[in-house]
Amino acid sequence: MKTEIIYVKDLRKKWGISRKEFAEHFGISYSTASGWETRNATPLTVFYLIQYLKDADFKELKRLEQFNYEKATWKLRKFLGMDLDEFAREIDVTVKTLKRWEKPSLLAKGNAAPEHINRICRDILNHYLY
């Protein structure tokens, strides 16, 4: 069975939202959202993570978005049952980067995962858990 690949533009259109709404939802600029839609400008981490949102309903995600997404990468990794190495490979980051994103003492020093990564992880968790 062939796995369906979804791109940023496909996901946005499936959700029936504008590029501006997409950008606001993930905390990125309009020009970044535009770049992501060219497919070759989508960061691999974002590309791999949005695959988990193929079947998500945007209205439901908006309803759930008030849930805290602090340490969302750690929560998602635990939910998926992956160790650091597996999850780092899955989302195309180094283990060192993932550890930096997940270590609570570093969060206060500004080493947390980028906001858009946390928001994507939050949406994935909300999609599967609620």
N, C-alpha and C positions, 0 to 999 in steps of 0.2 A: 504494500500500500504506500503510495506516495504522500508525503507530508506536505500540506499546503503552507506556503510561505506567505506571510503578510508583511507589507511595507507600510511605512508611516502614512503615506497618502491613502492607501487602501483602508487602513484602520480609521483614519479621520472621516473618509467618505462613508464607510460603513456606519459610523456613529452619527452621521448627518450633521456634522458641526463644521464651522468655518476654521480656517487656518488660525485666525486670531483666537477663537475659543480654545483650540487645541493648544496653542502657545500659552495661554493663560492657565489652562488646567495643569500643565506640566511645569509652569514657572520658567518658561524660556521666552526669548524674544521672538517676535514675528519673523525676523530675518533668519533666525536659527531654525524655526519650524519650516520655513521655506526651503532652506538648505537641506534639511532632513528629508524633504519630499523628493529631492532629486535622486534619492536612493543611494547614490555613491557618496553622499555627504553625511549619511546617517552613521553616527558612531556605532561600532559593532556592539558595544554593551547595550545600547538602546535597541538596536535591531534584534538582538537575541532576547531581550526582556519583553519586547512587545509581542513576541510570538505567543506568550502566555495570555495575551489579552484578545486573541482572535475571536473568542466567543463572548466577550464581555459586553454588557449593555451600558452605554455611556450615562444614561439617565440614572441608572442604579449606582454607578460609580460616583456620580455627583452627589447623590443622596448620602453615600457612605463616606465621602471624603473628609468629613470632620474628624474621623478617627485619627488618632495620633500616629504619625509615621516615623517617630524617632526610632533609630536602630532598625529601619525597615529592611535593610539588606540582611542583617542577622536574622530577623524574624522570618523573612522569606526563605533564606537558606535552611533554617531549621524546619520550616513547614514542608519544604521539598525533600527533606531528609538527606541533604548533601553535606559533605565535609568541606573544609575550606578549599582544598585542591579542586574538587569536582565543581563547586559553584564558581570558583574563579575561572576555570576553563569554560564553563557554560556561558558566562557573561563576558568572556574575553578581557579579563583584567588579571593583573598579577596577584599572587597570594599576598604579597606585601601590601599592595593597595587595598585589598579586601580586609586584611587585618587592621589596617589604619582606619578604614571606614567603620569597623565594628568595635574597636577598642574604646570603651567608655571614657577612659582618662584622656584620650586624644580628641574626643568630640568637642570638649571645651576649648581646645586649642585650634579649632577651625579645620580639623582634618576629617570632618564627617563627609559622607558621600555627597556628591553634588545634589542639589535639591531636586533636579529632574529625575535622577536615579531613584531617590527616596520616594518621590511621587509615583513613579512607575511601579516600584515594588509595593507601595501601599495599595495601588489599584489592583495589582495581581492578587495580593492577599485578600482584599475586600471581595474580589470576584469569586475566589474559591471558598472563602470562609463565611460569607454573609449572604 
